[in-house]
Amino acid sequence: MSRFPVEDAQGLRWPRRPDRKVLIHWCFKDAVAENNIGKTIENAWATWARGLGPAGAANGHNLHFQRWKSPKELSYPYCFMLPNVWDPQIPEAAVQVHWMENSPTVGAASASTGYIANGPAGRHNLMISGQATDQEKDFAATHEMGHVFGLRHEHERSDRDQYIIYNCRNVYGFAEALGACMADDNTCTEVMLCNDRALALKYNFGGSEFISYNIAPEIPSAYDYDSIMHYDSTRGSNDAIYGADATNPSLYPMYTVDATGATKFLKLRGHHPFPLFMVSAGDVSMIRAMYPF
């Protein structure tokens, strides 16, 4: 999502301790999650830590992402004592990290965005599913961790159309979603489907992940093509459209045009194993601005 922090109605983010430390606790939902994505979560935080450096004045941030453990215990407890029963010793604001089997109704990964001051235990979550390949899941977890910290997709910034070209028709499932929408409501249009997030979600249209947020960022920043929060040209693409010419960027959902007018692919993301990817300098600057020392 675009690169600015998300706040609740009271303007609160993750609570800051007297020592200025912003401590985001997390826990695995259960042993299944730890067994399947334990190393993935470790690698994701290591990627952020590699870019940010240790918390402190020298690196300009005080963000800590720490698995919760009681000082009295030797082992780390899981978020839930029993199915649907949150372990009362774990802070309700802790991030629930969980894993899901392959399912046509879930994507490769997802996460809640930013801090919500009030709500049920487990309201902050990070999920990796079996749809994420071994080569993709470390990158996916790093991206989703950015959401947990409060970052939105870069390509959904309100000013993104000044930097990239987005063609909603090239997103997989567009024709089917538009047909279903028009069958239910004869006033439904392409413009509505491509710009109304709730409508896109109603028809399970992946274009919901490309709709820009019509709000200015709280923390202004230069557009960052290299951000871990930016999708590449291939995300959401429809092989029935680009199959005839896979080397043509204009047949994909997002692309750029250079000074000569030539179309260019956005940087390929998420296809490199850990540690062959990193967060961008812009990502680091944003975290420093959101979680200053």
Backbone torsions as a table, in degrees:
resi	resn	phi	psi	omega
1	MET	NA	162.2	-172.7
2	SER	-57.4	159.6	-164.6
3	ARG	-89.2	76.8	170.2
4	PHE	-149.5	153.8	-175.9
5	PRO	-71.8	151.5	178.2
6	VAL	-103.6	132.4	-178.1
7	GLU	-120.9	161.2	173.8
8	ASP	-88.6	-175.0	-174.8
9	ALA	-61.8	-25.7	-179.7
10	GLN	-90.9	2.7	179.1
11	GLY	75.3	24.0	-177.9
12	LEU	-93.5	145.3	170.6
13	ARG	-117.1	-157.1	176.2
14	TRP	-59.9	131.8	-175.5
15	PRO	-62.9	139.6	179.7
16	ARG	-96.5	130.9	-178.9
17	ARG	-79.7	166.7	178.2
18	PRO	-55.3	-29.1	179.0
19	ASP	-86.0	13.1	177.2
20	ARG	73.7	-0.9	-179.5
21	LYS	-71.8	132.3	171.5
22	VAL	-99.8	107.1	-172.7
23	LEU	-108.0	112.2	176.4
24	ILE	-100.6	106.5	177.8
25	HIS	-80.7	152.4	175.3
26	TRP	-146.1	162.7	177.7
27	CYS	-148.9	151.2	171.2
28	PHE	-75.8	140.7	178.8
29	LYS	-58.8	-42.2	-176.5
30	ASP	-162.8	-178.3	-179.0
31	ALA	-65.7	-30.8	178.6
32	VAL	-60.0	-43.8	179.2
33	ALA	-64.6	-45.7	-178.7
34	GLU	-62.5	-40.7	-178.7
35	ASN	-67.7	-34.7	-175.0
36	ASN	-88.2	-34.9	-174.0
37	ILE	-133.0	20.0	178.3
38	GLY	-56.9	-49.2	-179.4
39	LYS	-69.7	-32.5	179.2
40	THR	-61.1	-46.4	179.9
41	ILE	-66.7	-38.7	176.9
42	GLU	-60.5	-44.3	-179.3
43	ASN	-68.0	-37.1	179.9
44	ALA	-63.4	-47.8	179.2
45	TRP	-67.5	-35.5	177.7
46	ALA	-61.3	-34.7	178.4
47	THR	-67.1	-45.2	176.6
48	TRP	-63.3	-44.2	-178.1
49	ALA	-63.9	-34.8	178.8
50	ARG	-63.8	-38.6	178.9
51	GLY	-76.9	-39.8	-175.4
52	LEU	-80.2	-33.4	-171.0
53	GLY	78.7	169.3	-179.2
54	PRO	-59.3	144.4	177.1
55	ALA	-60.8	139.1	179.3
56	GLY	153.5	173.4	-176.9
57	ALA	-60.3	-36.4	-176.7
58	ALA	-62.0	-34.5	-178.4
59	ASN	-104.9	-0.8	169.7
60	GLY	72.2	19.4	176.9
61	HIS	-143.0	161.4	178.5
62	ASN	-135.3	40.6	179.8
63	LEU	-91.0	128.8	177.7
64	HIS	-128.2	127.4	177.9
65	PHE	-114.7	106.3	-166.1
66	GLN	-132.6	129.9	176.0
67	ARG	-65.5	134.2	-174.0
68	TRP	-77.2	135.3	173.1
69	LYS	-150.4	134.4	177.0
70	SER	-68.5	139.9	176.4
71	PRO	-56.6	-21.8	-176.9
72	LYS	-88.4	-8.5	-175.2
73	GLU	-108.4	152.5	178.7
74	LEU	-93.1	-24.8	-177.8
75	SER	-115.3	164.3	178.8
76	TYR	-87.7	125.4	177.9
77	PRO	-78.8	157.8	174.4
78	TYR	-85.8	160.4	-177.2
79	CYS	-58.4	-37.7	-174.4
80	PHE	-114.6	130.1	175.4
81	MET	-72.2	-42.5	177.2
82	LEU	-135.3	165.1	176.5
83	PRO	-53.0	125.8	178.7
84	ASN	67.6	13.7	176.8
85	VAL	-119.3	102.2	-178.6
86	TRP	-65.7	137.3	177.6
87	ASP	-68.6	115.4	-173.5
88	PRO	-63.9	-17.5	179.8
89	GLN	-77.4	-17.0	-178.0
90	ILE	-90.6	133.0	178.9
91	PRO	-54.0	136.2	-177.2
92	GLU	-64.5	-21.1	179.5
93	ALA	-85.9	-1.7	179.6
94	ALA	-61.7	147.6	179.8
95	VAL	-79.0	123.4	176.1
96	GLN	-83.9	117.5	178.5
97	VAL	-101.8	120.1	-176.3
98	HIS	-138.5	165.1	-177.6
99	TRP	-124.6	143.3	178.7
100	MET	-126.9	146.6	174.6
101	GLU	-67.6	168.7	173.8
102	ASN	-57.9	136.8	178.9
103	SER	-156.4	139.4	179.0
104	PRO	-67.3	-12.5	-176.9
105	THR	-97.5	-4.5	179.0
106	VAL	-122.5	151.2	177.0
107	GLY	-88.5	-167.4	-178.9
108	ALA	-71.6	-31.8	-176.9
109	ALA	-164.0	157.3	175.8
110	SER	-160.5	165.2	177.9
111	ALA	-161.2	154.4	170.6
112	SER	-74.3	155.1	-175.9
113	THR	-111.4	119.7	174.2
114	GLY	75.4	-172.3	-174.7
115	TYR	-99.6	129.6	173.9
116	ILE	-111.7	116.7	-171.0
117	ALA	-64.9	-37.5	-176.1
118	ASN	-127.8	149.8	179.3
119	GLY	149.1	-177.4	-176.9
120	PRO	-72.6	157.4	174.4
121	ALA	-59.8	139.9	-178.5
122	GLY	86.6	8.3	-178.6
123	ARG	-67.2	-23.9	173.8
124	HIS	-98.8	125.4	-174.2
125	ASN	-147.2	157.3	175.7
126	LEU	-139.9	122.2	-175.6
127	MET	-122.0	135.1	169.9
128	ILE	-121.0	135.5	-178.0
129	SER	-113.1	171.0	178.0
130	GLY	-66.1	-11.0	177.2
131	GLN	-72.1	-22.0	178.6
132	ALA	-78.6	124.8	179.3
133	THR	-72.5	163.8	178.8
134	ASP	-56.2	-35.2	-178.1
135	GLN	-75.5	-23.0	-175.9
136	GLU	-97.3	-27.2	-165.5
137	LYS	-68.4	-30.7	177.7
138	ASP	-66.5	-43.2	176.9
139	PHE	-63.8	-44.8	-179.2
140	ALA	-59.3	-42.0	-179.9
141	ALA	-66.4	-36.5	178.0
142	THR	-65.1	-42.5	176.4
143	HIS	-61.2	-48.9	-178.0
144	GLU	-65.4	-33.0	176.7
145	MET	-63.0	-34.0	175.1
146	GLY	-59.9	-40.0	175.9
147	HIS	-61.6	-45.4	179.6
148	VAL	-55.8	-38.3	-179.3
149	PHE	-74.6	-12.6	176.6
150	GLY	113.9	12.4	-179.5
151	LEU	-93.7	135.8	174.4
152	ARG	-96.6	172.7	177.9
153	HIS	-63.3	131.8	179.2
154	GLU	-62.2	-38.1	-176.7
155	HIS	-77.1	2.7	175.0
156	GLU	-107.9	11.1	175.2
157	ARG	-59.6	153.0	-179.0
158	SER	-65.1	-23.4	-178.6
159	ASP	-102.3	13.0	-171.8
160	ARG	-62.8	-27.7	-177.4
161	ASP	-69.0	-10.7	174.3
162	GLN	-79.6	-13.0	-171.9
163	TYR	-121.7	-28.9	-179.4
164	ILE	-133.6	162.4	173.7
165	ILE	-108.9	128.3	-179.9
166	TYR	-118.7	127.6	178.2
167	ASN	-118.5	103.7	-176.7
168	CYS	-59.4	-33.4	-177.9
169	ARG	-63.4	-22.2	-177.3
170	ASN	-87.4	-1.2	178.3
171	VAL	-79.6	137.3	-179.4
172	TYR	-56.1	132.6	176.1
173	GLY	88.9	4.2	-177.6
174	PHE	-59.7	-52.0	-175.7
175	ALA	-61.2	-41.2	-179.2
176	GLU	-66.4	-43.4	-179.1
177	ALA	-65.5	-42.7	179.5
178	LEU	-64.8	-40.4	178.4
179	GLY	-62.3	-43.1	179.8
180	ALA	-66.6	-39.8	179.4
181	CYS	-64.6	-44.4	-179.8
182	MET	-67.9	-31.3	178.0
183	ALA	-68.0	-33.4	179.8
184	ASP	-82.0	-30.0	-174.9
185	ASP	-149.1	112.1	-175.4
186	ASN	-71.0	-2.9	175.1
187	THR	-93.4	-4.3	-179.2
188	CYS	-67.3	135.8	-179.4
189	THR	-129.5	166.8	176.1
190	GLU	-58.8	-42.8	180.0
191	VAL	-59.6	-42.1	179.5
192	MET	-63.7	-48.5	-177.6
193	LEU	-62.9	-36.5	-175.2
194	CYS	-83.3	-10.2	-175.6
195	ASN	-126.5	-6.0	179.6
196	ASP	-108.7	106.8	-175.7
197	ARG	-60.4	-43.0	-179.0
198	ALA	-63.0	-39.5	179.7
199	LEU	-67.6	-43.0	179.0
200	ALA	-61.7	-42.1	178.8
201	LEU	-66.0	-37.4	179.7
202	LYS	-57.6	-37.5	-178.5
203	TYR	-102.1	20.1	174.8
204	ASN	52.9	39.9	-177.9
205	PHE	-95.0	124.7	-178.1
206	GLY	-63.0	-12.9	176.4
207	GLY	-62.2	-13.8	177.9
208	SER	-61.3	-23.2	-178.2
209	GLU	-87.2	6.2	-179.0
210	PHE	-122.5	-4.6	-176.6
211	ILE	-73.4	128.1	-175.1
212	SER	-77.2	148.6	177.0
213	TYR	-86.1	123.2	-174.6
214	ASN	-86.0	51.4	177.1
215	ILE	-139.0	145.8	-179.4
216	ALA	-76.0	146.4	179.1
217	PRO	-67.4	142.6	176.8
218	GLU	-67.6	-37.0	179.3
219	ILE	-115.4	100.5	-177.8
220	PRO	-61.2	145.7	178.2
221	SER	-155.5	156.6	176.1
222	ALA	-67.5	147.7	178.2
223	TYR	-61.8	133.4	-171.2
224	ASP	-120.4	97.0	178.2
225	TYR	-64.2	-24.1	-175.6
226	ASP	-92.1	-0.8	-177.0
227	SER	-58.2	143.0	174.5
228	ILE	-62.5	-16.3	-177.2
229	MET	-94.9	6.2	-179.3
230	HIS	-101.9	131.4	173.9
231	TYR	-74.7	158.6	174.1
232	ASP	-95.5	-178.9	-176.5
233	SER	-65.9	-26.9	-173.9
234	THR	-81.6	-17.7	-175.3
235	ARG	-62.8	126.1	178.0
236	GLY	75.4	11.7	-174.9
237	SER	-74.2	157.6	-176.8
238	ASN	-113.9	110.9	-176.3
239	ASP	-65.7	-18.2	176.2
240	ALA	-70.4	-20.1	179.2
241	ILE	-95.0	-50.0	-175.9
242	TYR	-85.4	-10.7	-174.8
243	GLY	-56.1	-32.4	-178.7
244	ALA	-71.7	-24.8	-178.7
245	ASP	-154.8	78.3	-174.4
246	ALA	-65.9	-11.0	-179.3
247	THR	-95.1	4.8	-178.2
248	ASN	-97.7	106.6	-176.9
249	PRO	-58.5	-29.9	-175.8
250	SER	-70.1	-7.2	178.4
251	LEU	-93.4	5.8	-180.0
252	TYR	-110.9	164.6	-176.8
253	PRO	-60.1	-39.4	-177.7
254	MET	-133.5	142.5	176.2
255	TYR	-160.3	175.3	177.4
256	THR	-124.1	167.8	176.2
257	VAL	-127.0	128.3	-178.2
258	ASP	-84.4	-177.7	-175.2
259	ALA	-62.1	-23.0	-179.8
260	THR	-87.6	-5.8	-177.7
261	GLY	92.6	1.9	179.7
262	ALA	-79.6	138.6	177.7
263	THR	-78.1	143.2	-176.7
264	LYS	-133.2	143.3	174.1
265	PHE	-71.8	143.5	167.7
266	LEU	-72.9	150.0	-176.2
267	LYS	-49.4	130.9	178.1
268	LEU	-66.8	124.9	-175.4
269	ARG	-116.5	152.7	168.3
270	GLY	72.9	11.5	-178.3
271	HIS	-110.9	20.8	-179.6
272	HIS	-123.8	136.2	179.8
273	PRO	-74.9	156.8	174.2
274	PHE	-61.4	137.1	4.7
275	PRO	-102.9	34.0	-173.8
276	LEU	-87.7	30.8	172.2
277	PHE	-149.5	166.0	-177.0
278	MET	-154.5	163.9	170.7
279	VAL	-78.4	156.5	-175.7
280	SER	-85.1	167.5	175.0
281	ALA	-61.6	-34.4	177.1
282	GLY	-66.2	-39.5	176.4
283	ASP	-60.6	-44.5	-179.8
284	VAL	-62.3	-44.3	179.6
285	SER	-61.3	-39.0	-179.4
286	MET	-67.5	-42.7	178.1
287	ILE	-63.5	-38.6	176.7
288	ARG	-63.7	-36.9	178.8
289	ALA	-72.1	-34.8	-178.6
290	MET	-79.2	-32.2	-176.6
291	TYR	-128.3	62.9	-176.2
292	PRO	-66.7	151.7	178.6
293	PHE	-73.0	NA	NA
